[in-house]
Amino acid sequence: MADIAFQLIIFFMICSNFAKEAGIPVKPPSAPNLERLRQSRTVVAIDADGQIYVQGRRVPDARSAETELADLLRTARTAEARTVLFRCDRTVGREVFEPVLDAITRGGGVVAAIGEREEGKRPSGSQETRNGK
Amino acid sequence: MARRERHQFGLDDIPVASFSDIAFLLIVFFILTTTLVATRGLLTEFPSGERSEKQEKKTTTVCLHDGKLTLNDAEMDLPRLRQELADLKLYDRTGDDKVVILESAGKVEYRDYFAAMAAITQAGGTICIVRETGGER
């Protein structure tokens, strides 16, 4: 029994991505036909109060976020490795989220903006939405 | 007076009865912290650069201004924007012709911005953000 339990632990340790953004209350916006995003190790979040978080840690402003991201993505070469999950509350104003989007780009990241699929509108087929290639 | 004996622990002496309890607690921890829900969204790589002084041809521009949505200065709602962008056949274009400028001014919430980004991305366009401060990416 203990052997099985420890094997399960090893499985979870190897396969799991820790929820870095857990605990940050964010209501993402919605749109139809959103693609399924790959998990990324880099996460930037903005909560409803406009507080900015990089990897779950609060940063004072977009400039600090840019510095942290440049450091995190320094060794990333592929677009996949440079993908930054961007979780932003739907009510945040543009004076907060635009500098952060700018910071992600300047820090070398590819923005993967997280949203919810609009209810009642199912995609008619798979749609490739990868840009900038 | 009794003499205290140093006891050497052997493998047989290690208490293992609680190991499975610890293991299952760890499993519960991993189940709770593992991300199982599929994440959905948009993947966009914004082109970087500075604003160019001369512009030879007009680029498609989507503008958000205080809740109003315009495409090339024509005001419209979101379903109409999706339709108009689909009619531009951006998927068939290449390079700079795929670029759609996304401009925002005044009071704009992220939900409206995201909806515009989604419309452009799903039409096959490459988003180029223009900020009110004058910086273009």
Interface residues (C-beta under 8 A of the other chain):
Chain A: M1 A2 A5 F6 L8 I9 F12 M13 C15 S16 N17 F18 A19 A22 P28 P29 S30 A31 P32 N33 L34 E35 R36 L37 Q39 I46 A79 T83 L85 F86 C88 D89 R90 T91 V92 G93 R94 F97 E98 P99 L101 D102 T105 R106 V110 V111 A112 A113 I114 G115 E116 R117 Q127 T129 R130 N131 G132 K133
Chain B: V16 F19 S20 A23 F24 L26 I27 F30 I31 T33 T34 T35 A38 T39 R40 G41 L42 L43 T44 E45 F46 P47 S48 L64 K98 S104 K107 V108 E109 Y110 R111 Y113 F114 A115 M117 A118 A119 T121 Q122 G124 G125 T126 I127 I129 R131 G135 R137
